[in-house]
């Protein structure tokens, strides 16, 4: 056959997937296919073959084909949008739109067994190298290849898993490596993925180095994103690099995050019901969970446990004050069933042991801060009040809902202040009420309510109304030192107070209201009426009189107190004590903000015509000065 040259310009070529030279390996529609070839008995020599692809792409070839159909040559692919170019071959790639491409490769072999070697060039933001082998049968293309990228963003690949659809006409075995890879903000090196793509996606191995640690995974994804099996492992000498990627409001303190991290996760199931189990250790913290994930609707439900060997150490790691008083000795152990979705988050039931605190219950919160909770505690250990509650008030101001609380005993500052108690907190935006149904102290009870108005940009306004009934004072332990104490007695009373401010110190400084109480069968420390009656009969009694007025204790039958509070100054209008050893009366003020007092007492021993012996108590609560006026006692003489 004579040599001749053919130039053809074809406006539209429809390929069918056979091995003919005018057909491709998969059903493709090529537009503006231009070829320049020499045809001879030795075969076809193609000096230029090009086809226009979507995405402003061009597929080119130069080479030869011998009479047996063996192809040898060089192919090129350029495109402004690599994803659109692949669509022309029926390949839906989960890659970012707009990737520019400029690739070249050597090809050899028959069209149904084509080897693609020495692939080099630019793919999106990365340089690409590698090789592949393409095998075609009627209606099917098999790809076996290994490629290396300088950089790779796997974020869109992960996002595409839930939309995975099998391709009956294409299968692939691929090994992909990258010098640098990223997932969202996480940076990795030495990335490798070994996978098979057919009627399902099987990732046999995925490994990467990150922040001096290692991540590894394997999983299988079927139609619709169903994961039939998955396993992932992450180890890092410090979690700090990952914590630094979180929003500032969610980033844990360095003392927590700068500790070794190890995590293991296993999963299987469809994307809307993915059964998982996992463990995570972060320093001394240990978390295990077996939730069911709905990746379609972003929901999580299942058991969760959290443990730490020391509640005190855990609090200190988060920068919180901690000691034997709060949270107390002991570990942290939380067992719960969690439920998180786009409409709510919470624990449908939980059991918590944390230091001195032991409680069970349930909790849920919606995105608009509607809270529903029930807490049933054996020991409700209350934390000390922070010096500034601005952040708490900001959250309370927008919250709504109700929290029901019960406890067998209530601790404050490590001491029991109440026995069996129950109450509730009712919240609505800018208005909250804490109702105490009952709080037992011995055989007595406290009930009442505390309300808070939290209007925007203004200090919270508080009001409290409390009723004391048969309150056993032996169970009351005030965390302050005071020159006069009531270690025993049965008290009834009524307290009505108001205050405002963001902190306890401001509350005390703005405190106003009234208080009345009646105490039966009790005792008071700070003076001794029985001893006073005895020493009045002694001839040389000056020192003994002073001691009886300033030390000791007095039993009484009845003590009544009426007081008002004005800007933190408690004014005792009247305080009268009656008992078998005598009586006493008191007036004066107690400065609550500065913890000081100025009291005037009149002591009357149980003697005939008892002298009026004065006692002034002035100064700080913990070191007040007691000045006894014993002149009347020195002049007093017993009746003949």
ABEGO torsion letter per residue (X at the ends): XBBBBBBBBBABBBBAGBABAABBABBBBBBGBBBBBBBBAAEBBBABBBBBBBGGBBBBBBEBBBAAGBBBEBBBBBBABAAAAAAAAGBBBBBBBGBBBBBBBBBBEBAABBBBBGBBEBBEABBBBEBBBBBBBBGBBBBBBBBBBABBBAAAAAAAAAABBBBAABBBBBBBBBABBBBEABBBBGBBBBBBBBABBBBABBBBBBGGBBBBBBBBBBBGGBBABBBBBBBBABAAAAAAABBAAABBBAAAABBBBBBBBBBBEBAABBBBBBBBBBEABBBBBBBBBBAAAGBBBEBBBBBBABAAAAAAAAGBBBBAAOAEBEBBBBBBBBBBBAABBEBABBBBBBEABBBBEBBBBBAAGBBBBBBBBABBBBBBBBABAAAAAAAAAABBEBBBBBBABBBBGGBBABBBBBBBBBBBBGBBBBBBABBBBEABBBBEBBBBBBBBGBBBBBBBBBBBBGBBAAABBBABBBABBBABEBBBBBBBBBBBEABAAAAAAABBEBBBBBBBGBBBBGBBAAAAAAAAABABAAAAAAAAAABEBBBBABBBBBBBBBGGBBBBABBBBBBAAEBBBBBEBBBAAAGBBBBBBBBBBBBBGBBBBBBBBBEBAAABBBBBBAAAAAABBBBX
